[in-house]
Amino acid sequence: MTSADINRLFREKGRTLGSVESFTGGGFAKDITSVSGASHFFKGALVTYATEEKARILGIPYTDIDQYGVVSQEIAGQMAGHGKALLNVDYCVSFTGNAGPTAMEGKKVGEVYIGVAFYDRVQVFSYQLDGTREEIQKEAINIAYEILKKLIEENN
Protein backbone atom coordinates (compact mmCIF):
# COMPACT_ATOMS: atom_id res chain seq x y z
CA MET A 1 0.00 0.00 0.00
CA THR A 2 1.37 3.39 -1.02
CA SER A 3 0.27 7.00 -0.84
CA ALA A 4 -0.85 6.65 -4.48
CA ASP A 5 -3.09 3.72 -3.47
CA ILE A 6 -4.61 5.79 -0.65
CA ASN A 7 -5.11 8.68 -3.08
CA ARG A 8 -6.98 6.45 -5.50
CA LEU A 9 -9.05 4.73 -2.78
CA PHE A 10 -10.19 7.94 -1.06
CA ARG A 11 -11.03 9.56 -4.38
CA GLU A 12 -13.02 6.50 -5.52
CA LYS A 13 -14.96 6.40 -2.24
CA GLY A 14 -15.51 10.17 -2.18
CA ARG A 15 -14.15 10.51 1.36
CA THR A 16 -11.92 13.14 2.95
CA LEU A 17 -8.81 12.61 5.04
CA GLY A 18 -6.73 14.59 7.50
CA SER A 19 -3.91 13.85 9.91
CA VAL A 20 -2.65 14.81 13.35
CA GLU A 21 1.00 13.93 13.74
CA SER A 22 3.51 13.93 16.53
CA PHE A 23 6.55 11.66 16.15
CA THR A 24 6.11 11.44 12.35
CA GLY A 25 6.60 15.22 12.17
CA GLY A 26 4.32 15.72 9.17
CA GLY A 27 5.78 12.80 7.22
CA PHE A 28 2.36 11.28 6.56
CA ALA A 29 1.02 14.56 5.14
CA LYS A 30 4.16 15.05 3.05
CA ASP A 31 3.86 11.54 1.63
CA ILE A 32 0.14 11.91 0.85
CA THR A 33 0.57 15.29 -0.83
CA SER A 34 3.48 14.10 -2.95
CA VAL A 35 0.91 12.42 -5.21
CA SER A 36 -0.97 14.50 -7.76
CA GLY A 37 -4.66 14.76 -6.95
CA ALA A 38 -4.31 14.74 -3.16
CA SER A 39 -6.16 18.05 -2.98
CA HIS A 40 -9.34 16.18 -3.97
CA PHE A 41 -9.48 14.31 -0.65
CA PHE A 42 -6.72 15.44 1.76
CA LYS A 43 -7.88 18.52 3.68
CA GLY A 44 -4.91 19.13 5.94
CA ALA A 45 -2.66 18.17 8.79
CA LEU A 46 -1.77 19.33 12.26
CA VAL A 47 1.72 18.62 13.57
CA THR A 48 1.45 18.83 17.35
CA TYR A 49 4.93 17.72 18.21
CA ALA A 50 5.16 19.50 21.57
CA THR A 51 2.99 18.38 24.47
CA GLU A 52 1.64 21.89 25.05
CA GLU A 53 0.40 22.04 21.46
CA LYS A 54 -1.57 18.84 21.94
CA ALA A 55 -3.33 20.68 24.76
CA ARG A 56 -3.51 24.15 23.17
CA ILE A 57 -4.39 23.31 19.56
CA LEU A 58 -6.21 20.00 19.97
CA GLY A 59 -7.81 20.71 23.35
CA ILE A 60 -6.52 17.54 25.00
CA PRO A 61 -6.76 18.04 28.76
CA TYR A 62 -3.46 18.20 30.63
CA THR A 63 -5.02 15.88 33.20
CA ASP A 64 -5.23 13.17 30.51
CA ILE A 65 -1.69 13.89 29.31
CA ASP A 66 -0.41 13.67 32.90
CA GLN A 67 -2.36 10.48 33.57
CA TYR A 68 -1.56 8.53 30.39
CA GLY A 69 1.44 10.30 28.83
CA VAL A 70 1.50 11.59 25.26
CA VAL A 71 2.70 8.18 24.05
CA SER A 72 -0.51 6.32 24.81
CA GLN A 73 -3.62 4.78 23.35
CA GLU A 74 -5.80 7.37 25.09
CA ILE A 75 -3.95 10.38 23.66
CA ALA A 76 -3.76 8.84 20.17
CA GLY A 77 -7.54 8.44 20.23
CA GLN A 78 -8.11 12.00 21.35
CA MET A 79 -5.67 13.31 18.74
CA ALA A 80 -7.62 11.55 15.99
CA GLY A 81 -11.03 12.58 17.33
CA HIS A 82 -10.15 16.23 17.91
CA GLY A 83 -8.35 16.37 14.55
CA LYS A 84 -11.39 14.98 12.74
CA ALA A 85 -13.53 17.76 14.19
CA LEU A 86 -10.99 20.54 13.61
CA LEU A 87 -10.22 19.51 10.03
CA ASN A 88 -13.84 18.58 9.22
CA VAL A 89 -12.92 15.29 7.53
CA ASP A 90 -14.47 11.85 7.17
CA TYR A 91 -11.28 10.12 8.38
CA CYS A 92 -8.48 11.46 10.55
CA VAL A 93 -5.36 9.48 11.36
CA SER A 94 -3.12 10.31 14.32
CA PHE A 95 0.41 9.29 15.22
CA THR A 96 2.00 9.36 18.65
CA GLY A 97 4.96 7.32 19.76
CA ASN A 98 8.60 7.17 20.62
CA ALA A 99 10.89 6.93 17.61
CA GLY A 100 14.01 7.27 19.78
CA PRO A 101 16.83 7.37 20.23
CA THR A 102 16.07 7.01 23.99
CA ALA A 103 13.15 6.00 26.19
CA MET A 104 10.51 8.67 26.82
CA GLU A 105 7.92 8.71 29.61
CA GLY A 106 9.20 5.26 30.50
CA LYS A 107 8.08 4.03 27.05
CA LYS A 108 10.44 1.96 24.92
CA VAL A 109 11.83 3.22 21.66
CA GLY A 110 9.49 2.00 18.92
CA GLU A 111 6.28 2.12 21.00
CA VAL A 112 3.75 3.61 18.58
CA TYR A 113 0.03 4.36 18.62
CA ILE A 114 -1.97 5.09 15.47
CA GLY A 115 -5.50 6.38 15.92
CA VAL A 116 -8.22 6.71 13.31
CA ALA A 117 -11.41 8.66 13.82
CA PHE A 118 -14.15 7.99 11.28
CA TYR A 119 -17.89 8.56 11.39
CA ASP A 120 -18.71 8.36 15.11
CA ARG A 121 -15.94 5.92 15.97
CA VAL A 122 -12.31 6.02 17.03
CA GLN A 123 -9.98 3.04 16.83
CA VAL A 124 -6.44 2.96 18.14
CA PHE A 125 -3.78 0.45 17.16
CA SER A 126 -0.58 -0.14 19.13
CA TYR A 127 2.75 -1.42 17.84
CA GLN A 128 6.27 -2.07 19.02
CA LEU A 129 8.47 -1.26 16.02
CA ASP A 130 12.21 -1.76 15.54
CA GLY A 131 14.75 0.25 13.62
CA THR A 132 16.23 3.69 13.39
CA ARG A 133 14.17 6.80 14.04
CA GLU A 134 13.51 7.22 10.31
CA GLU A 135 12.65 3.54 9.86
CA ILE A 136 10.13 3.66 12.73
CA GLN A 137 8.51 6.79 11.29
CA LYS A 138 8.25 5.29 7.80
CA GLU A 139 6.95 1.93 9.07
CA ALA A 140 4.24 3.69 11.10
CA ILE A 141 3.14 5.64 8.03
CA ASN A 142 2.99 2.44 5.96
CA ILE A 143 0.98 0.71 8.70
CA ALA A 144 -1.44 3.65 8.68
CA TYR A 145 -2.02 3.13 4.96
CA GLU A 146 -3.00 -0.48 5.60
CA ILE A 147 -5.31 0.51 8.47
CA LEU A 148 -6.99 3.21 6.38
CA LYS A 149 -7.46 0.82 3.46
CA LYS A 150 -9.10 -1.77 5.68
CA LEU A 151 -11.36 0.74 7.45
CA ILE A 152 -12.54 2.58 4.34
CA GLU A 153 -13.27 -0.71 2.53
CA GLU A 154 -15.22 -2.06 5.52
CA ASN A 155 -17.18 1.13 6.18
CA ASN A 156 -18.14 2.46 2.75
C-alpha positions in Angstrom: 0.0 0.0 0.0 1.4 3.4 -1.0 0.3 7.0 -0.8 -0.8 6.6 -4.5 -3.1 3.7 -3.5 -4.6 5.8 -0.7 -5.1 8.7 -3.1 -7.0 6.4 -5.5 -9.0 4.7 -2.8 -10.2 7.9 -1.1 -11.0 9.6 -4.4 -13.0 6.5 -5.5 -15.0 6.4 -2.2 -15.5 10.2 -2.2 -14.2 10.5 1.4 -11.9 13.1 2.9 -8.8 12.6 5.0 -6.7 14.6 7.5 -3.9 13.8 9.9 -2.7 14.8 13.3 1.0 13.9 13.7 3.5 13.9 16.5 6.6 11.7 16.1 6.1 11.4 12.4 6.6 15.2 12.2 4.3 15.7 9.2 5.8 12.8 7.2 2.4 11.3 6.6 1.0 14.6 5.1 4.2 15.1 3.0 3.9 11.5 1.6 0.1 11.9 0.8 0.6 15.3 -0.8 3.5 14.1 -3.0 0.9 12.4 -5.2 -1.0 14.5 -7.8 -4.7 14.8 -7.0 -4.3 14.7 -3.2 -6.2 18.0 -3.0 -9.3 16.2 -4.0 -9.5 14.3 -0.6 -6.7 15.4 1.8 -7.9 18.5 3.7 -4.9 19.1 5.9 -2.7 18.2 8.8 -1.8 19.3 12.3 1.7 18.6 13.6 1.4 18.8 17.3 4.9 17.7 18.2 5.2 19.5 21.6 3.0 18.4 24.5 1.6 21.9 25.1 0.4 22.0 21.5 -1.6 18.8 21.9 -3.3 20.7 24.8 -3.5 24.2 23.2 -4.4 23.3 19.6 -6.2 20.0 20.0 -7.8 20.7 23.3 -6.5 17.5 25.0 -6.8 18.0 28.8 -3.5 18.2 30.6 -5.0 15.9 33.2 -5.2 13.2 30.5 -1.7 13.9 29.3 -0.4 13.7 32.9 -2.4 10.5 33.6 -1.6 8.5 30.4 1.4 10.3 28.8 1.5 11.6 25.3 2.7 8.2 24.1 -0.5 6.3 24.8 -3.6 4.8 23.4 -5.8 7.4 25.1 -4.0 10.4 23.7 -3.8 8.8 20.2 -7.5 8.4 20.2 -8.1 12.0 21.3 -5.7 13.3 18.7 -7.6 11.5 16.0 -11.0 12.6 17.3 -10.1 16.2 17.9 -8.4 16.4 14.5 -11.4 15.0 12.7 -13.5 17.8 14.2 -11.0 20.5 13.6 -10.2 19.5 10.0 -13.8 18.6 9.2 -12.9 15.3 7.5 -14.5 11.8 7.2 -11.3 10.1 8.4 -8.5 11.5 10.5 -5.4 9.5 11.4 -3.1 10.3 14.3 0.4 9.3 15.2 2.0 9.4 18.7 5.0 7.3 19.8 8.6 7.2 20.6 10.9 6.9 17.6 14.0 7.3 19.8 16.8 7.4 20.2 16.1 7.0 24.0 13.2 6.0 26.2 10.5 8.7 26.8 7.9 8.7 29.6 9.2 5.3 30.5 8.1 4.0 27.0 10.4 2.0 24.9 11.8 3.2 21.7 9.5 2.0 18.9 6.3 2.1 21.0 3.8 3.6 18.6 0.0 4.4 18.6 -2.0 5.1 15.5 -5.5 6.4 15.9 -8.2 6.7 13.3 -11.4 8.7 13.8 -14.2 8.0 11.3 -17.9 8.6 11.4 -18.7 8.4 15.1 -15.9 5.9 16.0 -12.3 6.0 17.0 -10.0 3.0 16.8 -6.4 3.0 18.1 -3.8 0.5 17.2 -0.6 -0.1 19.1 2.8 -1.4 17.8 6.3 -2.1 19.0 8.5 -1.3 16.0 12.2 -1.8 15.5 14.7 0.2 13.6 16.2 3.7 13.4 14.2 6.8 14.0 13.5 7.2 10.3 12.6 3.5 9.9 10.1 3.7 12.7 8.5 6.8 11.3 8.2 5.3 7.8 7.0 1.9 9.1 4.2 3.7 11.1 3.1 5.6 8.0 3.0 2.4 6.0 1.0 0.7 8.7 -1.4 3.6 8.7 -2.0 3.1 5.0 -3.0 -0.5 5.6 -5.3 0.5 8.5 -7.0 3.2 6.4 -7.5 0.8 3.5 -9.1 -1.8 5.7 -11.4 0.7 7.4 -12.5 2.6 4.3 -13.3 -0.7 2.5 -15.2 -2.1 5.5 -17.2 1.1 6.2 -18.1 2.5 2.7 
